[in-house]
Each structure stands twice: as C-alpha cells, then as structure tokens.
Amino acid sequence: MSDCIFCKIVGGLLPSKTVWSNEKFIAFWDIHPKAKVHILVIPKHHIPSFNDFTNDDQVWLGEYMIAIKSAAESLGLTHYQVRFHNGAASGQEIFHLHAHILQN
C-alpha cells in the first residue's frame, strides 16, 4: 500500500533501526517507545489486521510467532510482553499488522 508507513519501511523508502529480519518479517525499534525495549515485528507484505486472516494463513501465523520469538532472542530477551492491537477502538494506529515486543 503506497500510503502505509510500514510498507515504506519494508520498501526502504523510510529508515528504521532494524534489529532482525528474514524473507517474510522485519523487526525494528518503535520510534515512540512505551517501554525501555519496544520493538515492532511486522510482515513484509501488507495485511491490515487480524480480521484479514483466513484458515489458509495458519502456517504463516506460526511463522510469525517464531519471527517474534527470534526478534526477541536477537536482543537477548527472555522475559517480555507481546501485544497486538486489532482495530482503531483497540488502539491500532497503523493498519499494517504488527506485534509489539515490550520490556521495562
């Protein structure tokens, strides 16, 4: 999506402080951290929210969970929170699926 800030990061049009990536996902520091450690893990393809998943996404979702774990491990984290916001009423501000890894 041309107006999606996360798609612009994936495409190299905007900078990020990347901490981990593979062919499907990228993890980078949040520019407005809510904790001492605040990392975002996003898919490299645009998917707006959990509401856009189908049964066909089961394997991909498992890969996403492993990517979140791998991003945390790359920083040496073993105790941390993982948060998702789904929809504007829940606090989702950027409509490109993303997990927050937080540690104080």
C-alpha positions in Angstrom: 0.0 0.0 0.0 1.5 3.3 -1.1 0.4 5.3 1.9 1.4 2.7 4.6 4.3 3.8 6.7 5.3 0.2 7.4 5.2 -0.7 3.7 7.5 2.2 3.1 9.9 0.9 5.8 9.8 -2.6 4.2 10.5 -1.0 0.7 13.4 1.0 2.0 11.6 4.4 1.4 11.7 5.2 5.2 14.5 4.4 7.6 14.2 2.1 10.6 16.6 0.8 13.2 16.2 -2.9 12.2 17.1 -5.5 14.9 16.1 -8.7 13.0 14.7 -9.7 9.7 14.1 -12.7 7.3 12.4 -13.1 4.0 8.9 -12.7 5.4 9.2 -10.4 8.5 11.2 -7.5 9.9 11.6 -6.2 13.4 12.7 -2.7 14.3 12.7 -0.2 17.2 9.5 1.8 17.7 10.0 5.5 17.2 7.7 6.3 20.1 8.6 3.7 22.7 6.3 2.9 25.5 8.9 0.8 27.4 12.7 0.6 27.7 12.6 -2.0 25.0 9.8 -1.5 22.4 10.3 -3.4 19.1 7.7 -3.8 16.3 7.6 -7.0 14.3 5.8 -6.8 11.0 5.1 -8.9 8.0 6.8 -7.7 4.9 3.6 -8.0 2.9 0.7 -5.7 3.7 -2.0 -7.2 5.9 -4.1 -4.7 7.8 -5.2 -6.6 10.9 -6.2 -10.0 12.4 -9.6 -9.5 10.8 -8.0 -10.2 7.4 -6.8 -13.7 8.2 -8.3 -16.9 6.8 -7.8 -20.6 7.6 -5.2 -20.6 4.8 -3.0 -18.4 7.0 -2.4 -21.0 9.7 1.2 -21.9 8.7 2.1 -18.3 8.1 0.8 -17.3 11.6 3.0 -19.9 13.1 6.0 -18.5 11.2 5.0 -15.0 12.5 5.1 -16.3 16.1 8.5 -17.8 15.6 9.7 -14.5 14.0 8.5 -12.6 17.1 10.5 -15.0 19.3 13.5 -14.7 17.1 13.4 -10.9 17.2 13.3 -11.0 21.0 16.1 -13.5 21.2 18.3 -11.4 18.9 18.2 -8.8 21.7 18.9 -11.3 24.4 15.3 -11.0 25.8 13.8 -13.9 27.7 11.1 -12.1 29.7 8.9 -9.7 27.7 5.4 -8.9 26.7 3.9 -9.3 23.2 0.9 -7.1 22.3 -1.3 -6.7 19.3 -4.0 -4.0 18.7 -6.8 -5.0 16.4 -8.8 -2.1 15.1 -9.0 1.6 15.9 -11.1 1.1 19.0 -8.3 -1.1 20.5 -5.6 1.4 19.8 -4.4 0.3 16.4 -3.0 3.4 14.7 -1.2 1.9 11.7 -3.2 -0.5 9.7 -0.5 -2.9 8.9 -0.4 -5.9 11.2 2.3 -5.5 13.9 3.3 -7.1 17.2 4.8 -5.0 20.0 7.6 -6.6 22.0 7.9 -4.7 25.3 10.3 -5.0 28.2 10.8 -2.4 31.0 
